[in-house]
Amino acid sequence: NDIWCLGVTLFMMITGCPPWSVASASDDRYMNMTNGFLRYMLDCWGVSRLVDDACLNLFESIFKTEADRIGLDEIKSHSW
């Protein structure tokens, strides 16, 4: 999905690192990201200062199942 890829690219631009190695249940970072532990993960990596609350909310809205994922119009009007 294009929104998902946009999220990965934006994440890498902001934090300077990829969000996970493989988008799979076998990747702990992927599972943390998609199960609501993004803030914890950013804290562990020492990059939480780069992601404000609005940006965190945007990432959490992007990294969901496709049925629950934020749409392009919602991204354009997002507070971040």
mmCIF file of the N, C-alpha and C atoms, coordinates in Angstrom:
data_MODEL
# 
_entry.id   MODEL 
# 
loop_
_atom_site.group_PDB 
_atom_site.id 
_atom_site.type_symbol 
_atom_site.label_atom_id 
_atom_site.label_alt_id 
_atom_site.label_comp_id 
_atom_site.label_asym_id 
_atom_site.label_entity_id 
_atom_site.label_seq_id 
_atom_site.pdbx_PDB_ins_code 
_atom_site.Cartn_x 
_atom_site.Cartn_y 
_atom_site.Cartn_z 
_atom_site.occupancy 
_atom_site.B_iso_or_equiv 
_atom_site.pdbx_formal_charge 
_atom_site.auth_seq_id 
_atom_site.auth_comp_id 
_atom_site.auth_asym_id 
_atom_site.auth_atom_id 
_atom_site.pdbx_PDB_model_num 
ATOM 1   N N  . ASN A 1 1  ? 0.839  -1.183  0.000  1.00 0.00 ? 1  ASN A N  1 
ATOM 2   C CA . ASN A 1 1  ? 0.000  0.000   0.000  1.00 0.00 ? 1  ASN A CA 1 
ATOM 3   C C  . ASN A 1 1  ? 0.887  1.250   0.000  1.00 0.00 ? 1  ASN A C  1 
ATOM 4   N N  . ASP A 1 2  ? 0.479  2.243   -0.768 1.00 0.00 ? 2  ASP A N  1 
ATOM 5   C CA . ASP A 1 2  ? 1.259  3.476   -0.881 1.00 0.00 ? 2  ASP A CA 1 
ATOM 6   C C  . ASP A 1 2  ? 1.361  4.242   0.434  1.00 0.00 ? 2  ASP A C  1 
ATOM 7   N N  . ILE A 1 3  ? 0.294  4.239   1.224  1.00 0.00 ? 3  ILE A N  1 
ATOM 8   C CA . ILE A 1 3  ? 0.308  4.943   2.508  1.00 0.00 ? 3  ILE A CA 1 
ATOM 9   C C  . ILE A 1 3  ? 1.343  4.298   3.430  1.00 0.00 ? 3  ILE A C  1 
ATOM 10  N N  . TRP A 1 4  ? 1.376  2.983   3.441  1.00 0.00 ? 4  TRP A N  1 
ATOM 11  C CA . TRP A 1 4  ? 2.340  2.243   4.262  1.00 0.00 ? 4  TRP A CA 1 
ATOM 12  C C  . TRP A 1 4  ? 3.767  2.635   3.858  1.00 0.00 ? 4  TRP A C  1 
ATOM 13  N N  . CYS A 1 5  ? 4.040  2.633   2.561  1.00 0.00 ? 5  CYS A N  1 
ATOM 14  C CA . CYS A 1 5  ? 5.375  2.992   2.056  1.00 0.00 ? 5  CYS A CA 1 
ATOM 15  C C  . CYS A 1 5  ? 5.720  4.435   2.393  1.00 0.00 ? 5  CYS A C  1 
ATOM 16  N N  . LEU A 1 6  ? 4.744  5.313   2.307  1.00 0.00 ? 6  LEU A N  1 
ATOM 17  C CA . LEU A 1 6  ? 4.945  6.705   2.707  1.00 0.00 ? 6  LEU A CA 1 
ATOM 18  C C  . LEU A 1 6  ? 5.357  6.769   4.173  1.00 0.00 ? 6  LEU A C  1 
ATOM 19  N N  . GLY A 1 7  ? 4.697  5.987   5.015  1.00 0.00 ? 7  GLY A N  1 
ATOM 20  C CA . GLY A 1 7  ? 5.031  5.965   6.439  1.00 0.00 ? 7  GLY A CA 1 
ATOM 21  C C  . GLY A 1 7  ? 6.447  5.486   6.690  1.00 0.00 ? 7  GLY A C  1 
ATOM 22  N N  . VAL A 1 8  ? 6.860  4.435   5.999  1.00 0.00 ? 8  VAL A N  1 
ATOM 23  C CA . VAL A 1 8  ? 8.219  3.914   6.156  1.00 0.00 ? 8  VAL A CA 1 
ATOM 24  C C  . VAL A 1 8  ? 9.233  4.973   5.732  1.00 0.00 ? 8  VAL A C  1 
ATOM 25  N N  . THR A 1 9  ? 8.988  5.612   4.600  1.00 0.00 ? 9  THR A N  1 
ATOM 26  C CA . THR A 1 9  ? 9.903  6.641   4.096  1.00 0.00 ? 9  THR A CA 1 
ATOM 27  C C  . THR A 1 9  ? 9.969  7.824   5.056  1.00 0.00 ? 9  THR A C  1 
ATOM 28  N N  . LEU A 1 10 ? 8.823  8.295   5.525  1.00 0.00 ? 10 LEU A N  1 
ATOM 29  C CA . LEU A 1 10 ? 8.782  9.418   6.460  1.00 0.00 ? 10 LEU A CA 1 
ATOM 30  C C  . LEU A 1 10 ? 9.497  9.057   7.758  1.00 0.00 ? 10 LEU A C  1 
ATOM 31  N N  . PHE A 1 11 ? 9.274  7.847   8.242  1.00 0.00 ? 11 PHE A N  1 
ATOM 32  C CA . PHE A 1 11 ? 9.933  7.394   9.462  1.00 0.00 ? 11 PHE A CA 1 
ATOM 33  C C  . PHE A 1 11 ? 11.448 7.451   9.299  1.00 0.00 ? 11 PHE A C  1 
ATOM 34  N N  . MET A 1 12 ? 11.941 6.961   8.175  1.00 0.00 ? 12 MET A N  1 
ATOM 35  C CA . MET A 1 12 ? 13.380 6.954   7.930  1.00 0.00 ? 12 MET A CA 1 
ATOM 36  C C  . MET A 1 12 ? 13.935 8.374   7.788  1.00 0.00 ? 12 MET A C  1 
ATOM 37  N N  . MET A 1 13 ? 13.184 9.262   7.173  1.00 0.00 ? 13 MET A N  1 
ATOM 38  C CA . MET A 1 13 ? 13.633 10.643  7.022  1.00 0.00 ? 13 MET A CA 1 
ATOM 39  C C  . MET A 1 13 ? 13.724 11.349  8.373  1.00 0.00 ? 13 MET A C  1 
ATOM 40  N N  . ILE A 1 14 ? 12.787 11.069  9.259  1.00 0.00 ? 14 ILE A N  1 
ATOM 41  C CA . ILE A 1 14 ? 12.745 11.757  10.550 1.00 0.00 ? 14 ILE A CA 1 
ATOM 42  C C  . ILE A 1 14 ? 13.731 11.162  11.546 1.00 0.00 ? 14 ILE A C  1 
ATOM 43  N N  . THR A 1 15 ? 13.794 9.838   11.621 1.00 0.00 ? 15 THR A N  1 
ATOM 44  C CA . THR A 1 15 ? 14.622 9.200   12.638 1.00 0.00 ? 15 THR A CA 1 
ATOM 45  C C  . THR A 1 15 ? 16.014 8.824   12.146 1.00 0.00 ? 15 THR A C  1 
ATOM 46  N N  . GLY A 1 16 ? 16.177 8.685   10.842 1.00 0.00 ? 16 GLY A N  1 
ATOM 47  C CA . GLY A 1 16 ? 17.459 8.281   10.289 1.00 0.00 ? 16 GLY A CA 1 
ATOM 48  C C  . GLY A 1 16 ? 17.706 6.786   10.321 1.00 0.00 ? 16 GLY A C  1 
ATOM 49  N N  . CYS A 1 17 ? 16.659 6.022   10.633 1.00 0.00 ? 17 CYS A N  1 
ATOM 50  C CA . CYS A 1 17 ? 16.818 4.564   10.670 1.00 0.00 ? 17 CYS A CA 1 
ATOM 51  C C  . CYS A 1 17 ? 15.527 3.900   10.181 1.00 0.00 ? 17 CYS A C  1 
ATOM 52  N N  . PRO A 1 18 ? 15.644 2.692   9.654  1.00 0.00 ? 18 PRO A N  1 
ATOM 53  C CA . PRO A 1 18 ? 14.451 1.986   9.203  1.00 0.00 ? 18 PRO A CA 1 
ATOM 54  C C  . PRO A 1 18 ? 13.625 1.518   10.406 1.00 0.00 ? 18 PRO A C  1 
ATOM 55  N N  . PRO A 1 19 ? 12.315 1.450   10.255 1.00 0.00 ? 19 PRO A N  1 
ATOM 56  C CA . PRO A 1 19 ? 11.481 1.046   11.388 1.00 0.00 ? 19 PRO A CA 1 
ATOM 57  C C  . PRO A 1 19 ? 11.622 -0.440  11.743 1.00 0.00 ? 19 PRO A C  1 
ATOM 58  N N  . TRP A 1 20 ? 12.009 -1.277  10.795 1.00 0.00 ? 20 TRP A N  1 
ATOM 59  C CA . TRP A 1 20 ? 12.181 -2.713  11.019 1.00 0.00 ? 20 TRP A CA 1 
ATOM 60  C C  . TRP A 1 20 ? 13.043 -3.286  9.908  1.00 0.00 ? 20 TRP A C  1 
ATOM 61  N N  . SER A 1 21 ? 13.468 -4.517  10.080 1.00 0.00 ? 21 SER A N  1 
ATOM 62  C CA . SER A 1 21 ? 14.249 -5.186  9.040  1.00 0.00 ? 21 SER A CA 1 
ATOM 63  C C  . SER A 1 21 ? 13.349 -5.843  8.019  1.00 0.00 ? 21 SER A C  1 
ATOM 64  N N  . VAL A 1 22 ? 12.322 -6.541  8.504  1.00 0.00 ? 22 VAL A N  1 
ATOM 65  C CA . VAL A 1 22 ? 11.384 -7.256  7.646  1.00 0.00 ? 22 VAL A CA 1 
ATOM 66  C C  . VAL A 1 22 ? 9.974  -7.017  8.182  1.00 0.00 ? 22 VAL A C  1 
ATOM 67  N N  . ALA A 1 23 ? 9.060  -6.638  7.322  1.00 0.00 ? 23 ALA A N  1 
ATOM 68  C CA . ALA A 1 23 ? 7.671  -6.425  7.742  1.00 0.00 ? 23 ALA A CA 1 
ATOM 69  C C  . ALA A 1 23 ? 7.010  -7.789  7.942  1.00 0.00 ? 23 ALA A C  1 
ATOM 70  N N  . SER A 1 24 ? 7.312  -8.377  9.086  1.00 0.00 ? 24 SER A N  1 
ATOM 71  C CA . SER A 1 24 ? 6.864  -9.740  9.366  1.00 0.00 ? 24 SER A CA 1 
ATOM 72  C C  . SER A 1 24 ? 6.721  -9.923  10.875 1.00 0.00 ? 24 SER A C  1 
ATOM 73  N N  . ALA A 1 25 ? 5.855  -10.836 11.260 1.00 0.00 ? 25 ALA A N  1 
ATOM 74  C CA . ALA A 1 25 ? 5.669  -11.140 12.679 1.00 0.00 ? 25 ALA A CA 1 
ATOM 75  C C  . ALA A 1 25 ? 6.950  -11.669 13.314 1.00 0.00 ? 25 ALA A C  1 
ATOM 76  N N  . SER A 1 26 ? 7.904  -12.111 12.518 1.00 0.00 ? 26 SER A N  1 
ATOM 77  C CA . SER A 1 26 ? 9.169  -12.604 13.053 1.00 0.00 ? 26 SER A CA 1 
ATOM 78  C C  . SER A 1 26 ? 10.131 -11.477 13.438 1.00 0.00 ? 26 SER A C  1 
ATOM 79  N N  . ASP A 1 27 ? 9.809  -10.246 13.080 1.00 0.00 ? 27 ASP A N  1 
ATOM 80  C CA . ASP A 1 27 ? 10.652 -9.083  13.383 1.00 0.00 ? 27 ASP A CA 1 
ATOM 81  C C  . ASP A 1 27 ? 10.077 -8.350  14.595 1.00 0.00 ? 27 ASP A C  1 
ATOM 82  N N  . ASP A 1 28 ? 10.820 -8.337  15.704 1.00 0.00 ? 28 ASP A N  1 
ATOM 83  C CA . ASP A 1 28 ? 10.334 -7.708  16.937 1.00 0.00 ? 28 ASP A CA 1 
ATOM 84  C C  . ASP A 1 28 ? 10.011 -6.232  16.751 1.00 0.00 ? 28 ASP A C  1 
ATOM 85  N N  . ARG A 1 29 ? 10.837 -5.522  15.979 1.00 0.00 ? 29 ARG A N  1 
ATOM 86  C CA . ARG A 1 29 ? 10.584 -4.089  15.762 1.00 0.00 ? 29 ARG A CA 1 
ATOM 87  C C  . ARG A 1 29 ? 9.277  -3.881  14.997 1.00 0.00 ? 29 ARG A C  1 
ATOM 88  N N  . TYR A 1 30 ? 9.036  -4.714  14.016 1.00 0.00 ? 30 TYR A N  1 
ATOM 89  C CA . TYR A 1 30 ? 7.778  -4.630  13.263 1.00 0.00 ? 30 TYR A CA 1 
ATOM 90  C C  . TYR A 1 30 ? 6.586  -4.865  14.187 1.00 0.00 ? 30 TYR A C  1 
ATOM 91  N N  . MET A 1 31 ? 6.696  -5.878  15.026 1.00 0.00 ? 31 MET A N  1 
ATOM 92  C CA . MET A 1 31 ? 5.602  -6.186  15.942 1.00 0.00 ? 31 MET A CA 1 
ATOM 93  C C  . MET A 1 31 ? 5.391  -5.055  16.950 1.00 0.00 ? 31 MET A C  1 
ATOM 94  N N  . ASN A 1 32 ? 6.476  -4.463  17.464 1.00 0.00 ? 32 ASN A N  1 
ATOM 95  C CA . ASN A 1 32 ? 6.338  -3.328  18.373 1.00 0.00 ? 32 ASN A CA 1 
ATOM 96  C C  . ASN A 1 32 ? 5.652  -2.154  17.688 1.00 0.00 ? 32 ASN A C  1 
ATOM 97  N N  . MET A 1 33 ? 6.072  -1.874  16.474 1.00 0.00 ? 33 MET A N  1 
ATOM 98  C CA . MET A 1 33 ? 5.528  -0.746  15.715 1.00 0.00 ? 33 MET A CA 1 
ATOM 99  C C  . MET A 1 33 ? 4.028  -0.919  15.458 1.00 0.00 ? 33 MET A C  1 
ATOM 100 N N  . THR A 1 34 ? 3.626  -2.104  15.064 1.00 0.00 ? 34 THR A N  1 
ATOM 101 C CA . THR A 1 34 ? 2.231  -2.316  14.673 1.00 0.00 ? 34 THR A CA 1 
ATOM 102 C C  . THR A 1 34 ? 1.315  -2.674  15.845 1.00 0.00 ? 34 THR A C  1 
ATOM 103 N N  . ASN A 1 35 ? 1.888  -2.834  17.038 1.00 0.00 ? 35 ASN A N  1 
ATOM 104 C CA . ASN A 1 35 ? 1.072  -3.173  18.202 1.00 0.00 ? 35 ASN A CA 1 
ATOM 105 C C  . ASN A 1 35 ? 1.055  -2.086  19.263 1.00 0.00 ? 35 ASN A C  1 
ATOM 106 N N  . GLY A 1 36 ? 1.374  -0.855  18.866 1.00 0.00 ? 36 GLY A N  1 
ATOM 107 C CA . GLY A 1 36 ? 1.219  0.277   19.771 1.00 0.00 ? 36 GLY A CA 1 
ATOM 108 C C  . GLY A 1 36 ? 2.391  0.565   20.692 1.00 0.00 ? 36 GLY A C  1 
ATOM 109 N N  . PHE A 1 37 ? 3.570  0.026   20.408 1.00 0.00 ? 37 PHE A N  1 
ATOM 110 C CA . PHE A 1 37 ? 4.730  0.269   21.260 1.00 0.00 ? 37 PHE A CA 1 
ATOM 111 C C  . PHE A 1 37 ? 5.764  1.164   20.587 1.00 0.00 ? 37 PHE A C  1 
ATOM 112 N N  . LEU A 1 38 ? 5.298  2.030   19.706 1.00 0.00 ? 38 LEU A N  1 
ATOM 113 C CA . LEU A 1 38 ? 6.208  2.891   18.959 1.00 0.00 ? 38 LEU A CA 1 
ATOM 114 C C  . LEU A 1 38 ? 6.973  3.834   19.880 1.00 0.00 ? 38 LEU A C  1 
ATOM 115 N N  . ARG A 1 39 ? 6.314  4.500   20.807 1.00 0.00 ? 39 ARG A N  1 
ATOM 116 C CA . ARG A 1 39 ? 6.992  5.442   21.718 1.00 0.00 ? 39 ARG A CA 1 
ATOM 117 C C  . ARG A 1 39 ? 8.074  4.714   22.512 1.00 0.00 ? 39 ARG A C  1 
ATOM 118 N N  . TYR A 1 40 ? 7.750  3.537   23.014 1.00 0.00 ? 40 TYR A N  1 
ATOM 119 C CA . TYR A 1 40 ? 8.721  2.730   23.761 1.00 0.00 ? 40 TYR A CA 1 
ATOM 120 C C  . TYR A 1 40 ? 9.932  2.407   22.882 1.00 0.00 ? 40 TYR A C  1 
ATOM 121 N N  . MET A 1 41 ? 9.668  2.008   21.658 1.00 0.00 ? 41 MET A N  1 
ATOM 122 C CA . MET A 1 41 ? 10.738 1.658   20.733 1.00 0.00 ? 41 MET A CA 1 
ATOM 123 C C  . MET A 1 41 ? 11.628 2.877   20.453 1.00 0.00 ? 41 MET A C  1 
ATOM 124 N N  . LEU A 1 42 ? 11.025 4.024   20.216 1.00 0.00 ? 42 LEU A N  1 
ATOM 125 C CA . LEU A 1 42 ? 11.787 5.247   19.959 1.00 0.00 ? 42 LEU A CA 1 
ATOM 126 C C  . LEU A 1 42 ? 12.634 5.634   21.169 1.00 0.00 ? 42 LEU A C  1 
ATOM 127 N N  . ASP A 1 43 ? 12.073 5.451   22.370 1.00 0.00 ? 43 ASP A N  1 
ATOM 128 C CA . ASP A 1 43 ? 12.831 5.718   23.598 1.00 0.00 ? 43 ASP A CA 1 
ATOM 129 C C  . ASP A 1 43 ? 14.042 4.799   23.690 1.00 0.00 ? 43 ASP A C  1 
ATOM 130 N N  . CYS A 1 44 ? 13.847 3.522   23.412 1.00 0.00 ? 44 CYS A N  1 
ATOM 131 C CA . CYS A 1 44 ? 14.948 2.552   23.469 1.00 0.00 ? 44 CYS A CA 1 
ATOM 132 C C  . CYS A 1 44 ? 16.047 2.893   22.475 1.00 0.00 ? 44 CYS A C  1 
ATOM 133 N N  . TRP A 1 45 ? 15.686 3.395   21.324 1.00 0.00 ? 45 TRP A N  1 
ATOM 134 C CA . TRP A 1 45 ? 16.654 3.755   20.288 1.00 0.00 ? 45 TRP A CA 1 
ATOM 135 C C  . TRP A 1 45 ? 17.313 5.111   20.544 1.00 0.00 ? 45 TRP A C  1 
ATOM 136 N N  . GLY A 1 46 ? 16.772 5.872   21.497 1.00 0.00 ? 46 GLY A N  1 
ATOM 137 C CA . GLY A 1 46 ? 17.323 7.190   21.784 1.00 0.00 ? 46 GLY A CA 1 
ATOM 138 C C  . GLY A 1 46 ? 16.956 8.248   20.763 1.00 0.00 ? 46 GLY A C  1 
ATOM 139 N N  . VAL A 1 47 ? 15.844 8.060   20.046 1.00 0.00 ? 47 VAL A N  1 
ATOM 140 C CA . VAL A 1 47 ? 15.441 9.031   19.020 1.00 0.00 ? 47 VAL A CA 1 
ATOM 141 C C  . VAL A 1 47 ? 14.057 9.625   19.280 1.00 0.00 ? 47 VAL A C  1 
ATOM 142 N N  . SER A 1 48 ? 13.497 9.400   20.459 1.00 0.00 ? 48 SER A N  1 
ATOM 143 C CA . SER A 1 48 ? 12.144 9.892   20.726 1.00 0.00 ? 48 SER A CA 1 
ATOM 144 C C  . SER A 1 48 ? 12.055 11.411  20.648 1.00 0.00 ? 48 SER A C  1 
ATOM 145 N N  . ARG A 1 49 ? 13.174 12.097  20.879 1.00 0.00 ? 49 ARG A N  1 
ATOM 146 C CA . ARG A 1 49 ? 13.167 13.567  20.809 1.00 0.00 ? 49 ARG A CA 1 
ATOM 147 C C  . ARG A 1 49 ? 12.877 14.075  19.393 1.00 0.00 ? 49 ARG A C  1 
ATOM 148 N N  . LEU A 1 50 ? 13.062 13.218  18.404 1.00 0.00 ? 50 LEU A N  1 
ATOM 149 C CA . LEU A 1 50 ? 12.847 13.596  17.007 1.00 0.00 ? 50 LEU A CA 1 
ATOM 150 C C  . LEU A 1 50 ? 11.390 13.486  16.573 1.00 0.00 ? 50 LEU A C  1 
ATOM 151 N N  . VAL A 1 51 ? 10.575 12.822  17.385 1.00 0.00 ? 51 VAL A N  1 
ATOM 152 C CA . VAL A 1 51 ? 9.190  12.535  17.004 1.00 0.00 ? 51 VAL A CA 1 
ATOM 153 C C  . VAL A 1 51 ? 8.254  13.147  18.047 1.00 0.00 ? 51 VAL A C  1 
ATOM 154 N N  . ASP A 1 52 ? 7.601  14.245  17.682 1.00 0.00 ? 52 ASP A N  1 
ATOM 155 C CA . ASP A 1 52 ? 6.668  14.863  18.625 1.00 0.00 ? 52 ASP A CA 1 
ATOM 156 C C  . ASP A 1 52 ? 5.357  14.069  18.662 1.00 0.00 ? 52 ASP A C  1 
ATOM 157 N N  . ASP A 1 53 ? 4.457  14.464  19.552 1.00 0.00 ? 53 ASP A N  1 
ATOM 158 C CA . ASP A 1 53 ? 3.218  13.709  19.748 1.00 0.00 ? 53 ASP A CA 1 
ATOM 159 C C  . ASP A 1 53 ? 2.360  13.641  18.491 1.00 0.00 ? 53 ASP A C  1 
ATOM 160 N N  . ALA A 1 54 ? 2.299  14.733  17.733 1.00 0.00 ? 54 ALA A N  1 
ATOM 161 C CA . ALA A 1 54 ? 1.488  14.735  16.506 1.00 0.00 ? 54 ALA A CA 1 
ATOM 162 C C  . ALA A 1 54 ? 2.081  13.780  15.471 1.00 0.00 ? 54 ALA A C  1 
ATOM 163 N N  . CYS A 1 55 ? 3.395  13.779  15.350 1.00 0.00 ? 55 CYS A N  1 
ATOM 164 C CA . CYS A 1 55 ? 4.060  12.877  14.412 1.00 0.00 ? 55 CYS A CA 1 
ATOM 165 C C  . CYS A 1 55 ? 3.873  11.426  14.855 1.00 0.00 ? 55 CYS A C  1 
ATOM 166 N N  . LEU A 1 56 ? 3.990  11.177  16.147 1.00 0.00 ? 56 LEU A N  1 
ATOM 167 C CA . LEU A 1 56 ? 3.769  9.838   16.683 1.00 0.00 ? 56 LEU A CA 1 
ATOM 168 C C  . LEU A 1 56 ? 2.361  9.362   16.340 1.00 0.00 ? 56 LEU A C  1 
ATOM 169 N N  . ASN A 1 57 ? 1.380  10.232  16.517 1.00 0.00 ? 57 ASN A N  1 
ATOM 170 C CA . ASN A 1 57 ? 0.009  9.885   16.180 1.00 0.00 ? 57 ASN A CA 1 
ATOM 171 C C  . ASN A 1 57 ? -0.141 9.558   14.705 1.00 0.00 ? 57 ASN A C  1 
ATOM 172 N N  . LEU A 1 58 ? 0.528  10.312  13.857 1.00 0.00 ? 58 LEU A N  1 
ATOM 173 C CA . LEU A 1 58 ? 0.477  10.046  12.422 1.00 0.00 ? 58 LEU A CA 1 
ATOM 174 C C  . LEU A 1 58 ? 1.064  8.671   12.113 1.00 0.00 ? 58 LEU A C  1 
ATOM 175 N N  . PHE A 1 59 ? 2.233  8.367   12.673 1.00 0.00 ? 59 PHE A N  1 
ATOM 176 C CA . PHE A 1 59 ? 2.826  7.049   12.455 1.00 0.00 ? 59 PHE A CA 1 
ATOM 177 C C  . PHE A 1 59 ? 1.897  5.942   12.952 1.00 0.00 ? 59 PHE A C  1 
ATOM 178 N N  . GLU A 1 60 ? 1.335  6.136   14.125 1.00 0.00 ? 60 GLU A N  1 
ATOM 179 C CA . GLU A 1 60 ? 0.437  5.117   14.677 1.00 0.00 ? 60 GLU A CA 1 
ATOM 180 C C  . GLU A 1 60 ? -0.810 4.949   13.812 1.00 0.00 ? 60 GLU A C  1 
ATOM 181 N N  . SER A 1 61 ? -1.201 5.999   13.114 1.00 0.00 ? 61 SER A N  1 
ATOM 182 C CA . SER A 1 61 ? -2.356 5.928   12.217 1.00 0.00 ? 61 SER A CA 1 
ATOM 183 C C  . SER A 1 61 ? -2.009 5.272   10.889 1.00 0.00 ? 61 SER A C  1 
ATOM 184 N N  . ILE A 1 62 ? -0.754 5.336   10.510 1.00 0.00 ? 62 ILE A N  1 
ATOM 185 C CA . ILE A 1 62 ? -0.298 4.742   9.254  1.00 0.00 ? 62 ILE A CA 1 
ATOM 186 C C  . ILE A 1 62 ? 0.004  3.255   9.419  1.00 0.00 ? 62 ILE A C  1 
ATOM 187 N N  . PHE A 1 63 ? 0.708  2.903   10.491 1.00 0.00 ? 63 PHE A N  1 
ATOM 188 C CA . PHE A 1 63 ? 1.157  1.523   10.659 1.00 0.00 ? 63 PHE A CA 1 
ATOM 189 C C  . PHE A 1 63 ? 0.088  0.674   11.341 1.00 0.00 ? 63 PHE A C  1 
ATOM 190 N N  . LYS A 1 64 ? -1.008 0.519   10.627 1.00 0.00 ? 64 LYS A N  1 
ATOM 191 C CA . LYS A 1 64 ? -2.146 -0.309  11.039 1.00 0.00 ? 64 LYS A CA 1 
ATOM 192 C C  . LYS A 1 64 ? -2.511 -1.215  9.875  1.00 0.00 ? 64 LYS A C  1 
ATOM 193 N N  . THR A 1 65 ? -3.412 -2.137  10.133 1.00 0.00 ? 65 THR A N  1 
ATOM 194 C CA . THR A 1 65 ? -3.896 -2.958  9.031  1.00 0.00 ? 65 THR A CA 1 
ATOM 195 C C  . THR A 1 65 ? -4.531 -2.047  7.991  1.00 0.00 ? 65 THR A C  1 
ATOM 196 N N  . GLU A 1 66 ? -4.542 -2.479  6.769  1.00 0.00 ? 66 GLU A N  1 
ATOM 197 C CA . GLU A 1 66 ? -5.032 -1.630  5.686  1.00 0.00 ? 66 GLU A CA 1 
ATOM 198 C C  . GLU A 1 66 ? -6.455 -1.139  5.919  1.00 0.00 ? 66 GLU A C  1 
ATOM 199 N N  . ALA A 1 67 ? -7.292 -1.988  6.480  1.00 0.00 ? 67 ALA A N  1 
ATOM 200 C CA . ALA A 1 67 ? -8.689 -1.604  6.735  1.00 0.00 ? 67 ALA A CA 1 
ATOM 201 C C  . ALA A 1 67 ? -8.789 -0.472  7.755  1.00 0.00 ? 67 ALA A C  1 
ATOM 202 N N  . ASP A 1 68 ? -7.834 -0.390  8.683  1.00 0.00 ? 68 ASP A N  1 
ATOM 203 C CA . ASP A 1 68 ? -7.869 0.615   9.746  1.00 0.00 ? 68 ASP A CA 1 
ATOM 204 C C  . ASP A 1 68 ? -6.935 1.792   9.505  1.00 0.00 ? 68 ASP A C  1 
ATOM 205 N N  . ARG A 1 69 ? -6.176 1.744   8.434  1.00 0.00 ? 69 ARG A N  1 
ATOM 206 C CA . ARG A 1 69 ? -5.139 2.738   8.143  1.00 0.00 ? 69 ARG A CA 1 
ATOM 207 C C  . ARG A 1 69 ? -5.735 4.081   7.731  1.00 0.00 ? 69 ARG A C  1 
ATOM 208 N N  . ILE A 1 70 ? -5.070 5.138   8.108  1.00 0.00 ? 70 ILE A N  1 
ATOM 209 C CA . ILE A 1 70 ? -5.439 6.496   7.725  1.00 0.00 ? 70 ILE A CA 1 
ATOM 210 C C  . ILE A 1 70 ? -5.363 6.643   6.203  1.00 0.00 ? 70 ILE A C  1 
ATOM 211 N N  . GLY A 1 71 ? -6.223 7.465   5.649  1.00 0.00 ? 71 GLY A N  1 
ATOM 212 C CA . GLY A 1 71 ? -6.236 7.701   4.207  1.00 0.00 ? 71 GLY A CA 1 
ATOM 213 C C  . GLY A 1 71 ? -5.469 8.961   3.837  1.00 0.00 ? 71 GLY A C  1 
ATOM 214 N N  . LEU A 1 72 ? -5.274 9.154   2.552  1.00 0.00 ? 72 LEU A N  1 
ATOM 215 C CA . LEU A 1 72 ? -4.503 10.295  2.073  1.00 0.00 ? 72 LEU A CA 1 
ATOM 216 C C  . LEU A 1 72 ? -5.143 11.625  2.465  1.00 0.00 ? 72 LEU A C  1 
ATOM 217 N N  . ASP A 1 73 ? -6.459 11.739  2.336  1.00 0.00 ? 73 ASP A N  1 
ATOM 218 C CA . ASP A 1 73 ? -7.120 12.992  2.722  1.00 0.00 ? 73 ASP A CA 1 
ATOM 219 C C  . ASP A 1 73 ? -6.948 13.273  4.214  1.00 0.00 ? 73 ASP A C  1 
ATOM 220 N N  . GLU A 1 74 ? -7.000 12.218  5.023  1.00 0.00 ? 74 GLU A N  1 
ATOM 221 C CA . GLU A 1 74 ? -6.795 12.389  6.470  1.00 0.00 ? 74 GLU A CA 1 
ATOM 222 C C  . GLU A 1 74 ? -5.345 12.772  6.769  1.00 0.00 ? 74 GLU A C  1 
ATOM 223 N N  . ILE A 1 75 ? -4.410 12.220  6.029  1.00 0.00 ? 75 ILE A N  1 
ATOM 224 C CA . ILE A 1 75 ? -3.007 12.596  6.222  1.00 0.00 ? 75 ILE A CA 1 
ATOM 225 C C  . ILE A 1 75 ? -2.813 14.064  5.902  1.00 0.00 ? 75 ILE A C  1 
ATOM 226 N N  . LYS A 1 76 ? -3.408 14.517  4.802  1.00 0.00 ? 76 LYS A N  1 
ATOM 227 C CA . LYS A 1 76 ? -3.267 15.913  4.390  1.00 0.00 ? 76 LYS A CA 1 
ATOM 228 C C  . LYS A 1 76 ? -3.833 16.887  5.408  1.00 0.00 ? 76 LYS A C  1 
ATOM 229 N N  . SER A 1 77 ? -4.852 16.448  6.154  1.00 0.00 ? 77 SER A N  1 
ATOM 230 C CA . SER A 1 77 ? -5.449 17.331  7.150  1.00 0.00 ? 77 SER A CA 1 
ATOM 231 C C  . SER A 1 77 ? -4.963 17.037  8.567  1.00 0.00 ? 77 SER A C  1 
ATOM 232 N N  . HIS A 1 78 ? -4.034 16.114  8.710  1.00 0.00 ? 78 HIS A N  1 
ATOM 233 C CA . HIS A 1 78 ? -3.510 15.745  10.035 1.00 0.00 ? 78 HIS A CA 1 
ATOM 234 C C  . HIS A 1 78 ? -2.784 16.936  10.655 1.00 0.00 ? 78 HIS A C  1 
ATOM 235 N N  . SER A 1 79 ? -2.826 17.034  11.955 1.00 0.00 ? 79 SER A N  1 
ATOM 236 C CA . SER A 1 79 ? -2.223 18.182  12.665 1.00 0.00 ? 79 SER A CA 1 
ATOM 237 C C  . SER A 1 79 ? -0.707 18.253  12.520 1.00 0.00 ? 79 SER A C  1 
ATOM 238 N N  . TRP A 1 80 ? -0.053 17.148  12.247 1.00 0.00 ? 80 TRP A N  1 
ATOM 239 C CA . TRP A 1 80 ? 1.397  17.185  12.089 1.00 0.00 ? 80 TRP A CA 1 
ATOM 240 C C  . TRP A 1 80 ? 1.734  17.871  10.793 1.00 0.00 ? 80 TRP A C  1 
# 
